[in-house]
Amino acid sequence: MQLLLRDSLLSKRFSQRSLLLANAAGVLPQLHELVRLERATPTGNARSEQYQAQQQRILTRLLLLSTTIASVAAELDCEGERADQVASYLTEHANRREQRLTVLSIAVGAASGIATTVLEGRTAQYAFGIGGGLATAILGVLTLTSNPTVLFTHPRNLLADIWQEAPQSNAYPPAVWYVLTEPAFSNQGQSSLAHNARRRWQHYGQLERPDSRKGRAQLELLFGGGGHYDANALHLRADMLNELQASVRLINQDLRGLLQELTPPGQ
């Protein structure tokens, strides 16, 4: 980053974040040449064909970056939606099971009450009363412990590199990964967007205690290749993906700023 700021030709013409984004897009040499051509043309005169061609090359590369950002955001959105849909299915399944167990518990309780009233003999009455009570209690426990899971895999895990703060990513395009890991793109400029996301995630669920047995299990589940998820874990995964999607989409603001700065002074 310091090398970019030392280039006075560019630093006088573009903001720091615009230069960093241009570096991510791979257009710094083209920007340098564009500024040189600007200075060679008096203000108010028509720009040369060489200048226009250079500007078009830069715009083409920035359009490619815009498409890349949209592609990553769409993948994050798709993965988040997939997790939410499966979580909704599990919740609906659990609600139906709970409803059936509740109805069955009421039926068992009613049958037990009627039997103890109708039957003659204390032994039979006690047997039905105790049996009905036990059955109702068991059904109640089953209702409270209803937590279905489903096998949910994600071989291409968009959360893993963020959590590991990897220097390079196999899941994200280089330009997007550069923005996510460059501290200058965060609001405070002290730590990267990826690091800030990881720090927020550490307060989610068992991730607060990553060294505990449950913490290690959740780490493997969320940042590995997948496993058996319950609805809560799926909603957690969806929230993390949606948070990342928002960070990726915000790159468009910096891209818009760079495009605005590309307009030559005086035009």
Secondary structure in CASP SS format (residue, H / E / C, confidence):
PFRMAT SS
TARGET T0000
AUTHOR 0000-0000-0000
METHOD secondary structure of the structure
MODEL  1
M C 1.00
Q H 1.00
L H 1.00
L H 1.00
L H 1.00
R H 1.00
D C 1.00
S H 1.00
L H 1.00
L H 1.00
S H 1.00
K C 1.00
R C 1.00
F C 1.00
S C 1.00
Q H 1.00
R H 1.00
S H 1.00
L H 1.00
L H 1.00
L H 1.00
A H 1.00
N H 1.00
A H 1.00
A H 1.00
G C 1.00
V C 1.00
L H 1.00
P H 1.00
Q H 1.00
L H 1.00
H H 1.00
E H 1.00
L H 1.00
V H 1.00
R H 1.00
L H 1.00
E H 1.00
R H 1.00
A H 1.00
T C 1.00
P C 1.00
T C 1.00
G C 1.00
N C 1.00
A C 1.00
R C 1.00
S C 1.00
E H 1.00
Q H 1.00
Y H 1.00
Q H 1.00
A H 1.00
Q H 1.00
Q H 1.00
Q H 1.00
R H 1.00
I H 1.00
L H 1.00
T H 1.00
R H 1.00
L H 1.00
L H 1.00
L H 1.00
L H 1.00
S H 1.00
T H 1.00
T H 1.00
I H 1.00
A H 1.00
S H 1.00
V H 1.00
A H 1.00
A H 1.00
E H 1.00
L H 1.00
D H 1.00
C H 1.00
E H 1.00
G H 1.00
E H 1.00
R H 1.00
A H 1.00
D H 1.00
Q H 1.00
V H 1.00
A H 1.00
S H 1.00
Y H 1.00
L H 1.00
T H 1.00
E H 1.00
H H 1.00
A H 1.00
N H 1.00
R H 1.00
R H 1.00
E H 1.00
Q H 1.00
R H 1.00
L H 1.00
T H 1.00
V H 1.00
L H 1.00
S H 1.00
I H 1.00
A H 1.00
V H 1.00
G H 1.00
A H 1.00
A H 1.00
S H 1.00
G H 1.00
I H 1.00
A H 1.00
T H 1.00
T H 1.00
V H 1.00
L C 1.00
E C 1.00
G C 1.00
R H 1.00
T H 1.00
A H 1.00
Q H 1.00
Y H 1.00
A H 1.00
F H 1.00
G H 1.00
I H 1.00
G H 1.00
G H 1.00
G H 1.00
L H 1.00
A H 1.00
T H 1.00
A H 1.00
I H 1.00
L H 1.00
G H 1.00
V H 1.00
L H 1.00
T H 1.00
L H 1.00
T C 1.00
S C 1.00
N C 1.00
P C 1.00
T C 1.00
V E 1.00
L E 1.00
F E 1.00
T E 1.00
H C 1.00
P C 1.00
R C 1.00
N C 1.00
L C 1.00
L C 1.00
A H 1.00
D H 1.00
I H 1.00
W H 1.00
Q H 1.00
E C 1.00
A C 1.00
P C 1.00
Q C 1.00
S C 1.00
N C 1.00
A C 1.00
Y C 1.00
P C 1.00
P H 1.00
A H 1.00
V H 1.00
W H 1.00
Y H 1.00
V H 1.00
L H 1.00
T H 1.00
E C 1.00
P H 1.00
A H 1.00
F H 1.00
S C 1.00
N C 1.00
Q C 1.00
G C 1.00
Q C 1.00
S C 1.00
S C 1.00
L H 1.00
A H 1.00
H H 1.00
N H 1.00
A H 1.00
R H 1.00
R H 1.00
R H 1.00
W H 1.00
Q C 1.00
H C 1.00
Y C 1.00
G H 1.00
Q H 1.00
L H 1.00
E H 1.00
R C 1.00
P C 1.00
D C 1.00
S C 1.00
R H 1.00
K H 1.00
G H 1.00
R H 1.00
A H 1.00
Q H 1.00
L H 1.00
E H 1.00
L H 1.00
L H 1.00
F H 1.00
G C 1.00
G C 1.00
G E 1.00
G E 1.00
H E 1.00
Y E 1.00
D C 1.00
A H 1.00
N H 1.00
A H 1.00
L H 1.00
H H 1.00
L H 1.00
R H 1.00
A H 1.00
D H 1.00
M H 1.00
L H 1.00
N H 1.00
E H 1.00
L H 1.00
Q H 1.00
A H 1.00
S H 1.00
V H 1.00
R H 1.00
L C 1.00
I H 1.00
N H 1.00
Q H 1.00
D H 1.00
L H 1.00
R H 1.00
G H 1.00
L H 1.00
L H 1.00
Q H 1.00
E H 1.00
L C 1.00
T C 1.00
P C 1.00
P C 1.00
G C 1.00
Q C 1.00
END
